[in-house]
Amino acid sequence: MAEPTQRSDSPTSTGTIVGIASRKAATAVLNAHVAVLKGTPMRRAIGDALMAGGNLGGKERRFIAFATRELSRHLRRLNLSASARGYTTSKLHLLQDQAIIRYALWRRDLCGAGVEKIMTEVQLPGPIRPRGIPDQVIRAELERPVEIDFGATPLDRAANLHSFPTWLAERIAAIAPEGELDQVLEALNREPTLTFRVRPVGTRDALVDELRAKGLEVEACAELPDALRTTDESRAIFDSRWMKEGRLQVMDLGSQLLAAFCRAQPGQTVVDYCAGAGGKTLVLADAVTPTGRVFAWDHSEKRLKEARSRVGELRLRHVSFPSPPRIDLADLVLVDAPCSGTGTLGREPDQKWKLTPKQIDELTVTQLGILRDVSKQLRRGGVIVYGTCSVLRDENEGVVERFVASQPEFKVEELLRVWPHRLEGGGFFGARLIKS
Ligand SMILES: C[S@@+](CC[C@H](N)C(=O)[O-])C[C@H]1O[C@@H](n2cnc3c(N)ncnc32)[C@H](O)[C@@H]1O
């Protein structure tokens, strides 16, 4: 099985950001967390809190997004710490009180902030209402040393320490490399690094020099020839002319590895079957060059609209959107399948608490259904690349095994496992399936 193992030592964005919490920022974080607890998707909750926050600086805005993700990311551990102090979730009837206790404990236990600093962020009046817990209680809890029991078994300990539902920690433990569960869970809790793909192909190193000459902090990713990452927290790169010219495409390293695993060649006909907003469509289009063609398709017309607009902006005339997507003409079909996203929880940590084992079962049914539909139309000798951003066996090796068992004309040519603790950039899976 192919497995890229190079590990970058570049700093992630979590290191320095926690020092700049203000009272205004804390208010926005608490409001966003309460909205998440009420069921608002995290991105929207953060967006709403930033809007309501008024005149916020760039660092405050980044802190708000980061801290909101952190409160969901470490939910189980923060709840454990609160219960050890007698504040179980069932006792805290107001979501605002749950949020304020978690925020204060997060600042102390995971950011290392001092009690006085935390109190300036949360003490009355404000920052959120209604509120049942008085300042002196929060202060007393922050000053009180409490022993936390993380559990007796290694699995309980890992699930509590890294805040994963036990069922999910169990499934990750079942597939994680021997003795590396803690590292995998810790990596899935990391803030994602901002990574780009450079276009045209082969121009990355020259662009790294140009960006650095303009004061932008970037470095080449050793794992791929066209990938680079930012190494500071500034988002100035988004305003650069290279971004506007379409030379930089935001893309996880794992997604780029999966697209590279397709090994699309100049002149080939490739179908991007779950094209979504077209991230991998662009990579495939560059790989086949205008001597080849890409047919992009997705069952969501809304997502495909975005792909169409990106392809139009970059004037990629060899990409089209036929319906049906003409799999019969394809040399290669990429099935970047809908999945649990358990490999990219760093970006969407609230998913940990929304996913259920039943949903995983349903997803595997969809994944197998898509593979079977595609397989029927593919010519002999054609290749399917099946990919997910899940780390779970059920959605990865499990689906592939069930697929080849029911479609014996397909052989597994190669598997790819991208482990998030071995390579900065999320957990991904790929399988090359060849039809004989
Ligand atoms: C992981 S996302 C694709 C991301 C995309 N390839 C990219 O690189 O930006 C999975 C996509 O599968 C699509 N999808 C879900 N069920 C599908 C189906 N039955 N047939 C085709 N596409 C489907 C979803 O709309 C979603 O856009």
The ligand as an ORCA input file, in Angstrom:
! r2SCAN-3c Opt
* xyz 0 1
  C     -16.041     14.795     -1.239
  S     -17.173     15.726     -2.113
  C     -16.339     16.061     -3.613
  C     -15.282     17.125     -3.539
  C     -14.711     17.501     -4.869
  N     -14.283     16.356     -5.653
  C     -13.553     18.467     -4.733
  O     -12.395     18.079     -4.933
  O     -13.822     19.643     -4.449
  C     -18.367     14.533     -2.588
  C     -19.348     14.996     -3.625
  O     -20.157     13.891     -4.001
  C     -21.417     14.373     -4.397
  N     -22.360     13.253     -4.399
  C     -23.067     12.721     -3.381
  N     -23.782     11.663     -3.794
  C     -23.540     11.521     -5.112
  C     -23.991     10.626     -6.116
  N     -24.850      9.656     -5.821
  N     -23.534     10.789     -7.359
  C     -22.658     11.770     -7.659
  N     -22.190     12.664     -6.754
  C     -22.622     12.526     -5.496
  C     -21.701     15.476     -3.400
  O     -22.618     16.413     -3.927
  C     -20.312     16.090     -3.197
  O     -20.129     17.197     -4.027
*
